[in-house]
Amino acid sequence: MSEKAMAGKETKASDRGVDRQAAPGSLLRDERLRRDLTIDQVAQRLHLNRATIDSLEQNDFDALPPMTFVRGYVRAYSQLLELDADAVVASLSDAGAKADSEPLYGWVGGASAPPPGKPSRLREAKMLVAIAVTLVIVIAAVGGGAWWFTQQSEPAPALAEPEVDERTEEPTEEPVNEPTESQDPEPQVPEQRTDSPEPTEAVPSSALASDSELAGTAAAAAASDADEEVIPSDAPVVTQPEPQATREPRADDASLALVFTGESWMEISDANGDRLLFGLQSEGEEQLWGQPPFEVVVGDVNSVVVEFEGESVDLDAYARGNVARFTLGES
């Protein structure tokens, strides 16, 4: 075989050109079969599910997310097969793909979500967990305060008064002088008996004990009620990353659509200095709004597809290795 024939055989698919009249799904499927790749292999490399790849190849756009994300899928799929990504994406409109007719609120993160300003299911779950933990802390504090107050307000046991001898003093009899004949006998007035004071009844110790027991029982009940609400200390605590703040898009805002086919560090800030996205992102989609220009940092250009105002951004033009730093929307 001549060298010219061998060179022609080794030509990349991107150099062969793409038939713009063919449906994008057919182009992708034919090139995948030519490379002896299965749908599962493609789905694994693009970090998408099998149903999404199958819908792309069948041109079943109704089963796919909004067109902004479909373009990102097609571009990533084309790059994997070394096809002309721009040409394949351009063929979407010829295949009957419709432009997005409504905001992409429902596809943030690849799952149904409410419009900006309303909490998503994940955010609602985090809020519920935070509320539950707050309630537990409040209940524990109230229960502990009640127990402490009960202990402080419990009266000290009264000292039992000494028992009073109930025996009364016996009157002392003095000898009576015998009257003489010259003296008229005077009647002997007996001494009055000295009444001893009535004994003061001592406070029964059993009564004091019952009061103490009642106070102790009330404190124990309050403490047990608080313990029932406290989450066990050995329960695992899962720390969730803080969600990015969202707001309603304004008329003068610009949009950014991101498709993640793998994990990548992302940082995006708008002209007001508001941080729209920050941290390690996993596979999925994001739709952002803000005041341009945007300062963008991409940690892995091979795992991210970026569209600004509906136009694809060539990350390779800004890449230094796998990292790209650039500004979008400068006037």
Secondary structure, 3 states (H helix, E strand, C coil): CCHHHHHHHCCCHHHHCCCCCCCHHHHHHHHHHHCCCCHHHHHHHHCCCHHHHHHHHCCCHHHCCCHHHHHHHHHHHHHHCCCCHHHHHHHHHHCCCCCCCCCHHHHHHHCCCCCCCCCCHHHHHHHHHHHHHHHHHHHHHHHHHHHHHHHHHCCCCCCCCCCCCCCCCCCCCCCCCCCCCCCCCCCCCCCCCCCCCCCCCCCCHHHHHHHHHHHHHHHHHHHHHHHHHCCCCCCCCCCCCCCCCCCCCCCCCEEEEEEECCCEEEEEECCCCCEEEEEEECCEEEEEEECCCEEEEECCHHHEEEEECCEECCHHHCEECCEEEEEECCC
